[in-house]
Amino acid sequence: METEIKTHYNYQEIILWLEKRGIELYGNHFKILESDYPIIYKLIAYFLKDEPSCYQYNIDLNKGILLSGPVGSGKTTLMNLMKTLTSTEYKFYIKPCRDISFEFIQDGYEIIQKYSKGKLYPDPKTICFDDLGTEKNLVYYGNECNVMAEIILSRYDIFISKKIYTHITTNLSASEIETAYGNRVRSRLRNMLNLIAFDKTTKDKR
């Protein structure tokens, strides 16, 4: 039996509030399933910076989040809801990896700088890269580039030097990430992100 977590947050009330926000964002059909509570509790603990709960869940508040799970498990939806929960200091925005790939086709290598070192922004920002693995290796003027691999490696550098966090959602397993992006990227992700994973049998909610 799990030890009771001593926290001043009422997670049941927070889930009800998130469900209301979900209905506002996605329509009356939206519902948070009880089977997803273990995942959502961890996300709530992290984004509210609830230290006792994070300790219980073995979540490091000095890292970002890697939320993985099957297609349709609700990863993007949950991260959108977490944006409404987190304090201003930890706000992030969500950027689909496929959109980044399209930007790369149009604008080339400056896109890597845009999403990594903050060249096109006043400062680097916390970003959630959505659906890692849906983009493809792209060719720009004859040169093939694994855009997200380059961005992740650069994001790791600013994570170490400036404590700028990164979040990622993906359908890929750890071994699939290594195959697609290489061992170095997988190693960096392990160092900079907490893994929160849906069960492989999670049903498609779409």
C-alpha positions as CSV (number, residue, x, y, z in Angstrom):
1,M,0.0,0.0,0.0
2,E,1.3,3.4,-1.0
3,T,2.4,5.8,1.8
4,E,0.1,8.8,2.1
5,I,1.7,11.9,0.7
6,K,1.6,14.9,3.1
7,T,0.8,17.8,0.8
8,H,-1.4,20.9,1.2
9,Y,-2.9,20.4,-2.3
10,N,-6.1,18.6,-2.9
11,Y,-5.5,16.6,-6.1
12,Q,-9.1,15.5,-6.5
13,E,-10.2,19.2,-6.5
14,I,-7.4,20.1,-9.0
15,I,-8.5,17.3,-11.4
16,L,-12.1,18.6,-11.2
17,W,-10.8,22.0,-12.0
18,L,-8.7,20.7,-14.9
19,E,-11.7,18.8,-16.2
20,K,-13.7,22.1,-16.3
21,R,-10.9,23.8,-18.2
22,G,-10.8,20.8,-20.6
23,I,-14.5,21.2,-21.3
24,E,-13.9,24.9,-22.0
25,L,-11.0,24.1,-24.4
26,Y,-12.2,20.9,-26.0
27,G,-16.0,20.8,-25.6
28,N,-18.6,19.0,-23.4
29,H,-17.4,15.5,-24.4
30,F,-14.1,16.1,-22.6
31,K,-13.5,13.9,-19.5
32,I,-10.5,12.9,-17.4
33,L,-10.5,9.2,-17.0
34,E,-9.8,7.7,-13.6
35,S,-7.4,5.3,-15.2
36,D,-5.2,8.3,-16.1
37,Y,-5.1,9.7,-12.5
38,P,-1.6,8.2,-11.8
39,I,-0.1,10.1,-14.7
40,I,-2.1,13.3,-14.0
41,Y,-1.1,13.3,-10.3
42,K,2.6,13.2,-11.4
43,L,2.1,16.1,-13.8
44,I,0.2,18.1,-11.2
45,A,2.9,17.5,-8.7
46,Y,5.6,18.7,-11.1
47,F,3.8,21.8,-12.5
48,L,2.7,22.9,-9.0
49,K,6.2,22.3,-7.7
50,D,4.7,20.2,-4.9
51,E,8.0,19.0,-3.4
52,P,6.6,16.2,-1.1
53,S,4.6,14.7,-3.9
54,C,7.5,14.9,-6.4
55,Y,9.7,13.2,-3.9
56,Q,7.2,10.4,-3.5
57,Y,6.9,10.1,-7.3
58,N,10.6,10.3,-7.8
59,I,10.3,13.4,-9.9
60,D,13.2,15.8,-10.1
61,L,12.0,19.4,-10.1
62,N,15.3,20.5,-11.6
63,K,14.5,18.7,-14.9
64,G,11.8,19.0,-17.5
65,I,9.1,16.4,-18.5
66,L,9.2,13.7,-21.1
67,L,5.6,12.5,-21.5
68,S,5.4,9.3,-23.6
69,G,2.5,7.1,-24.6
70,P,0.6,5.6,-27.4
71,V,-1.1,7.6,-30.1
72,G,-4.3,9.2,-28.8
73,S,-3.5,8.7,-25.1
74,G,-4.0,12.4,-24.5
75,K,-0.4,13.7,-24.1
76,T,-0.8,17.0,-25.9
77,T,-4.2,17.7,-24.2
78,L,-2.7,17.1,-20.8
79,M,0.3,19.4,-21.5
80,N,-2.2,22.1,-22.7
81,L,-4.1,21.8,-19.4
82,M,-0.8,21.9,-17.4
83,K,-0.1,25.3,-19.1
84,T,-3.1,26.6,-17.3
85,L,-2.0,25.2,-13.9
86,T,1.6,26.3,-13.7
87,S,2.7,29.6,-12.3
88,T,3.9,32.5,-14.5
89,E,7.5,31.8,-13.7
90,Y,7.3,28.3,-15.2
91,K,5.0,29.0,-18.2
92,F,5.9,27.2,-21.4
93,Y,4.5,27.1,-24.9
94,I,3.9,24.1,-27.0
95,K,5.4,23.7,-30.5
96,P,4.6,20.6,-32.7
97,C,7.8,19.0,-34.1
98,R,6.2,18.7,-37.5
99,D,5.7,22.5,-37.6
100,I,9.4,22.9,-36.8
101,S,10.3,20.6,-39.7
102,F,8.2,22.7,-42.1
103,E,9.9,25.9,-40.8
104,F,13.2,24.3,-41.4
105,I,12.3,23.5,-45.1
106,Q,11.5,27.2,-45.5
107,D,14.1,29.0,-43.4
108,G,17.0,26.5,-43.0
109,Y,19.4,26.3,-40.1
110,E,18.4,29.5,-38.4
111,I,15.3,27.5,-37.2
112,I,17.7,25.4,-35.0
113,Q,19.0,28.5,-33.4
114,K,15.4,29.9,-33.0
115,Y,14.3,26.9,-30.9
116,S,17.6,26.2,-29.1
117,K,19.9,29.1,-28.3
118,G,17.2,31.8,-28.5
119,K,18.9,33.7,-31.4
120,L,15.5,34.9,-32.7
121,Y,14.1,35.6,-29.3
122,P,15.3,38.0,-26.6
123,D,15.9,35.0,-24.3
124,P,15.6,31.2,-24.6
125,K,12.3,30.0,-23.4
126,T,10.8,26.9,-21.9
127,I,9.3,25.0,-24.8
128,C,7.3,21.7,-25.0
129,F,8.2,20.0,-28.2
130,D,5.0,18.1,-29.1
131,D,5.0,14.7,-30.9
132,L,8.8,14.1,-31.2
133,G,9.2,11.5,-33.9
134,T,6.5,12.8,-36.3
135,E,9.0,15.0,-38.1
136,K,11.4,13.5,-40.7
137,N,15.1,14.0,-41.5
138,L,15.0,16.9,-43.9
139,V,17.2,17.9,-46.7
140,Y,18.1,21.6,-47.0
141,Y,20.2,22.6,-50.1
142,G,21.5,19.0,-50.4
143,N,22.4,18.6,-46.7
144,E,20.4,16.2,-44.6
145,C,19.7,17.3,-41.1
146,N,18.0,15.7,-38.1
147,V,16.5,19.0,-37.0
148,M,15.1,17.8,-33.6
149,A,18.3,16.0,-32.7
150,E,20.3,19.3,-33.2
151,I,17.7,21.3,-31.2
152,I,17.7,18.8,-28.3
153,L,21.5,18.9,-28.1
154,S,21.5,22.7,-28.1
155,R,18.7,22.8,-25.5
156,Y,20.8,20.5,-23.3
157,D,23.5,23.1,-23.4
158,I,21.2,25.9,-22.3
159,F,19.7,23.6,-19.7
160,I,23.2,23.1,-18.1
161,S,24.3,26.7,-18.5
162,K,21.1,28.7,-17.8
163,K,18.6,26.2,-16.3
164,I,16.2,26.7,-19.2
165,Y,13.8,23.7,-19.2
166,T,12.5,21.6,-22.1
167,H,9.4,19.4,-22.1
168,I,8.7,16.8,-24.8
169,T,5.7,14.6,-25.7
170,T,6.3,11.5,-27.9
171,N,4.9,8.2,-29.0
172,L,8.4,6.7,-29.2
173,S,9.9,4.3,-26.7
174,A,13.4,5.0,-25.3
175,S,14.9,2.5,-27.8
176,E,13.0,4.1,-30.7
177,I,14.3,7.5,-29.6
178,E,17.9,6.1,-29.7
179,T,17.3,4.6,-33.2
180,A,15.9,7.9,-34.5
181,Y,18.1,10.4,-32.9
182,G,21.2,8.5,-31.6
183,N,22.6,7.5,-28.3
184,R,23.9,11.0,-27.5
185,V,20.4,12.5,-27.7
186,R,18.9,9.7,-25.6
187,S,21.6,10.3,-23.0
188,R,20.9,14.0,-22.9
189,L,17.2,13.5,-22.6
190,R,17.8,11.1,-19.7
191,N,19.8,13.9,-17.9
192,M,17.4,16.8,-18.6
193,L,13.9,15.2,-18.4
194,N,11.7,13.2,-16.0
195,L,10.1,10.3,-17.8
196,I,6.3,10.0,-17.2
197,A,4.8,7.2,-19.4
198,F,1.3,6.0,-20.2
199,D,0.9,2.3,-20.2
200,K,1.3,0.8,-23.7
201,T,-2.2,-0.6,-23.5
202,T,-3.8,2.9,-23.0
203,K,-6.7,3.2,-25.3
204,D,-7.0,5.8,-28.1
205,K,-9.2,8.6,-26.7
206,R,-9.8,10.4,-30.0
